[in-house]
Amino acid sequence: MTVNEAHLIYFSPTHTSKQVAEAIVQGTGIKNVIPVNLTLQMAEETVIPTSALAIIVVPVYGGHVAPLAMERLESIRGLATPTVLVVVYGNRAYEKALMELDAFAISHGFKVIAGATFVGEHSYSTAQSPIAQGRPDESDLNFANEFGNKVMEKIQAAVTSDKLYQVDVRAIRRPSQPFFPLFRFLRKVIKLRKSGTPLPRTPWVEDESLCTHCGLCVTHCPVGAIIKGDELHTDADKCIKCCACVKSCTKKARVFDTPFSVILSDCFKKQKLPQTIL
C-alpha cells in the first residue's frame, strides 16, 4: 500500500508536540505534508482520504488530552484513514489521554495503525523547578524519526488498506514509575490541597518594568486571554494555563509560580522514555 500525502495535525502552545510531530513525519519520508495547526484556531471542516496518512499529536493536561485540542479536532474526519496517534506529557503521567484520543479517532473515521507517548517539557517547568527541561531532546526526536520510518514500513508492507491492521493503544507499554516518588507526590498534593494555599489562576507579570508590550504573549495565547495593549493582564475565564505566554516572553516578564511546579520537579526527576505501539 502507498500513501501520497501526510496530514500533520497538532495542538502545541509551547511547541513540544509540534517538534515531535515534525520529527515523525520527517521519518516517514512523505514529501507532500499538509500541516494542520490547531493551536490558535479550529481547522476548517476536513475529510482526510484513505490514501493519506494522518498524524495527530496533542499535549496532555492533568492526565487528559488538552480539552481545547479535543474541541478543535472536532472539525476533522477520516475515511478509514491510516492514523498515528501521539500524546506528549510532562514526565508525570499521561493516564487515559492516549485512550481518549483513540476513542475520538475511531468515532471520527480514522484507522489507528500506530500510537506513541513522548515526554515534553512541562508547562509549569521553570529554571528553579525544572520538569523534563529541554524535552523533547535530540534523543527523543531521533526516536520519533525512527518511529515515523517504522510506520511507513508497516504501510508499505500491507498489500491493500484492508491488510493494514489496527492497533489497540491500551496495549502500549507504560513507562516505569518508581513507587516512592509517586507516593511522595500524592502525599504532597493532598497536603497542599488540605492547606488551602491559594493557587494562581493565570500567569502574571511579576515585574511590570520588564514588559515592553511587544505583543508576543498576545500572539502565542491559544485562547485570546491577553489583549494587545493590555499585556499586563490575563483573562482568568479564558486562560488554560498552557504557559505559552510565559515561554514566549523574551524579557522573562511573565511568570507562573505555582506550588505544583516544585512538587512535580521534586517527585519526577527520573526521565521517562518514549513508548510506541505498531
Buried (B, 14 or more C-beta within 10 A) or exposed (E): BEBEBBBBBBBBBBBBBBBBBBBBBBBBEBEEBBEBBBBBEEBEEBEBBBBBBBBBBBBBBEEBBBEBBBEBBEBBBBEBBBBBBBBBBBBBBBBBBBBBBBEBBBEBBBBBBBBBBBBBBBBBBBEEBBBBBEBBBEEBBEBBBBBBBBBBEBBEEBEEBEEBEBBEBEEBEEBEEEEEBBEBBEEBBEEBEEEEEEEBEBBBBEEEEEBEEBEBBBEBBBBEBBEEEEBBEBBEEEBBBBBBBBBBBEEEBBBBBBBBBBBBBBBBEEBBEBBBBB
